[in-house]
Amino acid sequence: MRTLLKYLKEFYFRMGVGFVIKTIGTVIELLIPFVLTFVLENIIKMQLADVLFYGGVMAICSVFACLFNVVA
């Protein structure tokens, strides 16, 4: 095991950055159902502009989630 860690030592920073980017992408992906639930629970009180706004937020979240996951 020590031999393996010796070879991976130079890649610790890159692995850490990849882990952080992947975590951010996953959190953004998990925001999409949260926003959808919020919209569906409050659809009666919302105006059309509010629904379209939250739909745009969901679309932006999906684009960023895709980008972060591809970069990772």
C-alpha positions as CSV (number, residue, x, y, z in Angstrom):
1,M,0.0,0.0,0.0
2,R,2.8,2.4,0.8
3,T,4.2,1.8,-2.7
4,L,0.9,2.8,-4.3
5,L,0.6,6.0,-2.1
6,K,4.2,6.9,-3.1
7,Y,3.2,6.9,-6.8
8,L,0.0,8.8,-6.1
9,K,1.6,11.5,-4.0
10,E,2.1,13.9,-7.0
11,F,-1.5,13.6,-7.9
12,Y,-3.1,14.5,-4.5
13,F,-3.9,18.0,-5.6
14,R,-5.5,17.0,-8.9
15,M,-7.5,14.3,-7.1
16,G,-8.7,16.8,-4.5
17,V,-9.7,19.3,-7.1
18,G,-11.6,16.6,-9.0
19,F,-13.4,15.5,-5.9
20,V,-14.5,19.1,-5.1
21,I,-15.7,19.7,-8.6
22,K,-17.6,16.4,-8.6
23,T,-19.2,17.2,-5.3
24,I,-20.3,20.7,-6.5
25,G,-21.8,19.1,-9.6
26,T,-23.7,16.5,-7.5
27,V,-25.1,19.2,-5.1
28,I,-26.3,21.3,-8.0
29,E,-28.0,18.2,-9.5
30,L,-29.7,17.6,-6.2
31,L,-31.1,21.2,-6.2
32,I,-33.2,20.5,-9.3
33,P,-35.8,18.2,-7.5
34,F,-35.8,20.6,-4.6
35,V,-36.8,23.5,-6.8
36,L,-39.4,21.4,-8.6
37,T,-40.9,20.3,-5.2
38,F,-41.1,24.0,-4.2
39,V,-42.8,25.0,-7.4
40,L,-45.3,22.1,-7.2
41,E,-46.2,22.8,-3.6
42,N,-46.8,26.5,-4.2
43,I,-48.2,26.4,-7.7
44,I,-51.6,27.8,-6.6
45,K,-50.1,31.0,-5.1
46,M,-47.6,31.6,-7.9
47,Q,-47.9,33.7,-11.0
48,L,-46.8,32.5,-14.4
49,A,-43.6,34.6,-14.2
50,D,-42.6,32.9,-11.0
51,V,-43.1,29.5,-12.5
52,L,-41.0,30.5,-15.5
53,F,-38.3,31.9,-13.3
54,Y,-38.0,28.7,-11.3
55,G,-38.1,26.7,-14.6
56,G,-35.1,28.8,-15.7
57,V,-33.3,28.2,-12.4
58,M,-33.8,24.5,-13.0
59,A,-32.5,24.7,-16.5
60,I,-29.4,26.7,-15.4
61,C,-28.8,24.2,-12.6
62,S,-28.9,21.3,-15.1
63,V,-26.4,23.0,-17.4
64,F,-24.0,23.7,-14.6
65,A,-24.4,20.2,-13.2
66,C,-23.6,18.8,-16.6
67,L,-20.6,21.0,-17.0
68,F,-19.2,20.3,-13.6
69,N,-19.6,16.5,-14.0
70,V,-17.9,16.6,-17.4
71,V,-15.0,18.6,-16.1
72,A,-14.6,16.3,-13.2
